[in-house]
Structures are given as structure tokens and as C-alpha cells.
Amino acid sequence: MNPTLSRPLLRLALGAACILAPLAHAEPAKCTYTPIGKLPLRYSGPELAITTEGTINGKPAELLVDTGAYATTLTRTGTERRGIRLYATGRHASGFGGTSPIYASIVNEFIVGPVRAGRSNMPVVGSFGDTPSYDGILGAPFLFQTDVEISLATKQLTFFVPEKCGSTWLGYWGQDVQEIPLRRHDQDHMNPKFFVRVNGKELEAMIDTGASISVITADAARRAGISLDGPNARRNGEIAGVGNYTASLWQVTTQFQIGEETVKNAEMGVENSGLNMADVILGADFLRAHRVLFALSQNKLYFSYVGGEPFGQRRKLEPWMVAEAEGGNADAQFALASIYRSGELVAQDKETSAAWLDKAARGGSPYAKLYSGRVLLINRDYAGAASRLSSALERLPAERRGALWLYLARVRAGQPELAKSELAAIFARTERDEWPKPIGEFYLGTLSAEKLLAEAGDSRSKGKQRRCQALAAMGDWYRAHAQPEGVNAIEAQIKDSCDTPELRYTKLGD
């Protein structure tokens, strides 16, 4: 569910590996199914995305496993942590969140499982809805070079090479495994598609490991007889991804069928991004309830139900998330802190939220450090805030909001010169047309208040949101520098145009 790019950058090294015993449905000694590499999987980041481990330029790297991405790319988190230079390309990537500029970079070494690539050119996705913790994205061209099995139950991805298997049954892990045909893919669209039925209507589907929930496009929903204005549909927030925008999301009740498996009263999402990668995107919620094998050698998808709710949709606090948090996953602990703070999936409990947030921060979650640092800033513990925020930015060097918060904490703690030098170094890595670079320039004294508001834009849609962000940031700067006249002027403007539930902001101290 990420960039629209092209061409594989890396190739699997098909080395020696153990050979599986002959399959039950195969003739003895004729079909061997050889695992040539295994990647451990984990849940990472505030969205608990599916990631794996790798190495970039000799440093450990966290990589998003994204069958919905059309290329293997780096993120700004990955390049800025390693000092990798970016080169403008003039190209853009598309995603649920909008569009993002694509940069070029030169990487000296890239290692993932059995793959080792030397010096090579790699694209870089410029921006996401939230700053990603992962350093890069393993896209469809990398993941679908050979047969690949995904098992979230065991947190493992396995690459296979068949030999003399022909049409031999490859669902080796159980008696209840089903198979359905895959549609042939081409070099520009490596993720294979297949057919499912929604309300009895045949629709084209794909599995996207980069999507946290399963969704139907608004157009496909209409073709399946689903009305977004009907009693079985309700607005359910938005989806963020590439870029700084979001796609609207509805929740609908429908009947879903894949192969001989039918899910009655399936509650699925409907999105209106207009990307149309497929009619139906089956995300991580579907994968947690299924084990799947992309047998590209046979153009078949093998799958079996392994338990749980196929379309969790994040409608409640799900057991797997609690298990991750209790098992020590700091990012899952941060997710629980957010859930208890918002009160959207459980009864609001600020004490429980604070306990999980502190545990997550101490456990190393950069997002927990970022937001707990902001809480300390609001509560006027400026030294503590600076420590937390500085630690967060070591893991999230492309996080510009956090850089602004760190500046405020440093100034409040009596370190204005350090505040300025740190912020200047961070925004020196920011492109001229990137938001919130104008706010950073205002903080550094190189852009006037009038020009900042002009750069933010007018009072419509994106411009209104950015204008309110700029006003709030200006108010925080005036407070930090003890300029009450500026604070009063900003407060009046905020009250006129920004003091609504959609545009609420938090003062970082008085």
C-alpha cells in the first residue's frame, strides 16, 4: 500500500538450503520444495506494521514488508540515520495518503536475509503521513522473485524454490489448505491478483502486507451493491500513508468469499483514495487469520484459516496487540497507551495510558519517547523533555515536529544556542518545499511571521490546517521567548479560525 514505482533493485541469491521431505500428494523423489531463505517478522511503529531485519551500509535496518509497494525503496529515516545524500528526480509516489516526491540515493551495501547487494542506486520516498521508524520498504519486486510463504502466526516469511513440482499440491502444512488461481503479473505490477466475491459479486483482490486493515474501493463497493449512504455503512475515520493527506474510510457489513471459505457479516472497510490497485485489498488483519503461500511457479495461491477474526479492522482492542505489549514489544505498548488515552476502543483510562507510555519509552519505542517528551514539555519539565525528545530523534531523524518541540524544550531549559544549532542542523536536511520547513525557518529567525503564514497557504483545506499549525507553533515560540504581545496576537487569530475540534492544538506551556 505504498509507492507506485517500478523495477526490482535486488535479486534473491538462490543458495543451498535444506530440502523438504516429498509432499504427501507428490510422487516420491520427484517434487522437492526447497526453502532458500527465511525472514523473521515483527510488528513495528505506531501502526504496528509488519517489518523484518536487514542491514544498510553496515548498520542494522528495520524494513517494512510491503507486498503492495511497487519497488524496494528507502525512507528519509533510513537515509538521514546514515548520512546518505539525496538527489531530486522529479518523480512522485502515490499512496492512500496522497503523493510524495521520490529522491535517488546511492547505497554501498544492502543486506536482507539471503540477499546481499553491493553499491547500487535506490529510490527514497520523501514523506509519509507519520514519520516512519523503518529505514526502507521491501516491495513486490523483491518479495515475489520466487514462491513465498507468509505466516504471521509464526512471524516468519519463507522463500521457496520448487524442483520438478509441476502441478503437485504444495499446501504442505495442513489438510485444510485451499488453492485458487493467481492472475499472471508483469514486471511493472509484480503483486499477483486473484478473484474473491463480495456480496456474490466477483472482484479482483490482492494481498497487501503494508495495509493494516482490509478494504474495498468505493467503486468496487458500489458494484457489489454496497451503498455508503445505507444503514449498514458508517464513517470510520481515515487512512494515512504516503504523502500528507488521508483517504476517507467507511465501515460496511457484507459477505466475503475466497475459494470455499465464506465470511458472513464480514465488517470491512471501504476507502475512496481512487488508487485502484485492486478492487479488494487484503491486509494484515486477513493475514493474521490465514497462512498463505504464493506459489508463483504454479500461478496459485495456497491458503488456510488458522483462527481469529479475518477482518479485525481495529474496531476493538485485539488480543494479538495485548499479547505483543505484554510480551515486551515497546511499539505495541505505545499503541496501548494511545488507545487508553483516546478511549476509542476501550474506556478512557489516563492512568493506564500513562503507565503504558512510560513502559514503552523505557523499552525503547521512539514514538513513546517523542510523545512522552511532548507531555513533559507541556508539564514544564523542560530538562526531562529535552532528554526524551533528543533520544527519540536519534531513531527518528526525519521527524520535524519533534525537532521543533526539542527546540522549545532547550530554550525553556536555558539553552538557546544549543536549541538553535540542533534545529539548524536538522532543517538543513529538509527540502525547500517540505512542510514544516517554513516553521523551522521562523524559529531560526530566517523567515518572518508574515512570510510564514503566506507559505502556509489560505484558509481552505490543506492551507487551513497548515495555517493553524503555523499559528500554534508561532504562539509556542513567543511563549518560549517571553514575548506576551506576540502570544496575544496569535491567540486572537487562532480563536478566529482554528479553535474547532478538527483543528484543536495544544499550547506547549504558558
Salt bridges, closest charged atoms under 4 A:
GLU27 OE1 - LYS30 NZ 2.81
GLU62 OE2 - ARG42 NH1 3.01
GLU80 OE2 - ARG76 NH2 3.45
GLU80 OE2 - ARG400 NH2 2.70
GLU80 OE1 - ARG429 NE 2.76
GLU109 OE2 - ARG116 NH1 3.10
ASP130 OD1 - ARG401 NH2 3.97
ASP135 OD1 - ARG81 NH1 3.22
ASP135 OD1 - ARG82 NH1 3.08
GLU149 OE2 - ARG291 NE 2.61
GLU179 OE1 - LYS300 NZ 2.98
ASP186 OD1 - HIS189 ND1 3.40
ASP188 OD1 - ARG7 NH1 2.51
GLU204 OE2 - ARG183 NH1 2.00
ASP219 OD2 - ARG223 NE 3.18
GLU261 OE2 - HIS290 NE2 2.80
GLU267 OE1 - ARG234 NH2 3.29
GLU267 OE1 - ARG315 NE 3.52
ASP279 OD1 - ARG223 NH2 2.76
GLU309 OE2 - ARG315 NH2 2.23
GLU309 OE1 - LYS316 NZ 3.71
GLU324 OE2 - LYS155 NZ 2.31
ASP358 OD2 - ARG362 NE 2.79
ASP358 OD1 - ARG388 NH2 3.55
GLU399 OE2 - ARG401 NE 3.07
GLU422 OE2 - ARG410 NH2 2.94
GLU434 OE2 - ARG76 NH1 2.86
GLU441 OE1 - ARG432 NH2 3.52
GLU455 OE2 - ARG432 NH2 2.93
ASP458 OD2 - ARG460 NH2 2.47
ASP476 OD1 - ARG479 NH1 3.30
GLU491 OE2 - ARG479 NH2 2.54
GLU491 OE2 - LYS507 NZ 3.42
ASP510 OD1 - ARG479 NE 3.94
